[in-house]
Amino acid sequence: MKKEKPLLQRELDFNYTTLVFNKTNKADSDVKRKWITYEKILDELSLMGEFKKIDEIKYRITDGEEDKKVFKDVLNEIKNKGIRLKLLTNSI
């Protein structure tokens, strides 16, 4: 049986991951906590199947928009938030 090669990471995901690493590497605990919350929000959006919203967030942040504003803008567009996503949204 031939082993499949793993897919290369999408450029958007690579750019976003690099940006997050650069912002959190050697940062204080408040900055790290903020980005952990953002990752939890992205996880919740993924569970909801909101992949276009995840991409929008990643594109806007990697294009230089302010992260908190981007997350708030995109999350305000989602009408049916679960309890966990509501709590995470309120914590940013």
PyMOL commands that set and color helices and strands:
alter all, ss='L'
color gray80, all
select helices_A, chain A and resi 11-24+29-47+51-62+67-76+83-90
alter helices_A, ss='H'
color red, helices_A
deselect
rebuild
show_as cartoon
